[in-house]
Amino acid sequence: MHRKACLAVLVAFTIVPALTLSGDADAKKKKAPPPAQQQPAQPVFAAPQPPRSRLPDITPAARQMERLAEQVVAQKNLPGLAMAIVQDGKVVSMKGYGRTGGPGYSPVGTDTVFRLASLSKAFAATLSAELVAEGALDWDDPIVNKLPAFKLRDYASGNKVTVRDILSHRVGLTRNTYDRDLESNQPYPLLAEKLSTAPMACTPGDCYAYQNIAFALIGDVVFASTGDFYSHQVETKIFHPLGMYSSTYGREALQHSA
């Protein structure tokens, strides 16, 4: 009995390892799943850029304008003029025609100084836009915040006049207020102070009426905003970056250029 039991135990220990090895063999026979195939990288192409349209050749038109300028000076009793034609930042034509009306009647050239008169208002608007971009000025800022002494006949309305109103001639005054006094060489500070008694045409912002004295207030606003003179701001931010070194502000500069 004892011998049979030992034999049974021996058989049992022999079978168990065999079963275990058989299970491992079956597992090895199972094929591992094939690795996932990687998709080939797609080539990256830059978006095609549209071809830059070629600018038309305006040289013939520029030559025609030059001939027209010569005819205007010769036939219309015009002392002289200077003209530049620019296309896409490139100077196509830049010439002077005729002679100056000052001493010596010098030929007009590309650096001859002319009085711009009210064309200078474009510089005022451009400078104001630059200061707005810099955060030194705001289009809708009431100018009394910069010029506490500014007043109109309608006190409440005067407190609402904005930078935008000045530059768009919507101050509310009648057209060309005190221009005749300005032409009579009355000082600008005195005329600016007299705006407080000038007749009103409408509430500020509600109507258009061309102004010179009121428009000039933008120079005072620029000084109050930057601590720098308006004329110097125009020179440093507009004239000099454009290479306009012979351009300046004021009657004295114009007289010295003659």
Secondary structure by P-SEA (a helix, b strand, c coil): caaaaaaaaaaaaaaaaaaaaaaaaaaaaccccccccccccccccccccccccccccaaaaaaaaaaaaaaaaaccccccbbbbbbcccccccccccccccccccccccccccccccccaaaaaaaaaaaaaaacccccccccccccccccccaaaaaaaccaaaaaacccccccccaaaaaaacccaaaaaaaccccccccccccbbbbbcccccaaaaaaaaaccccaaaaaaaccccccccccccccaaaaaaac
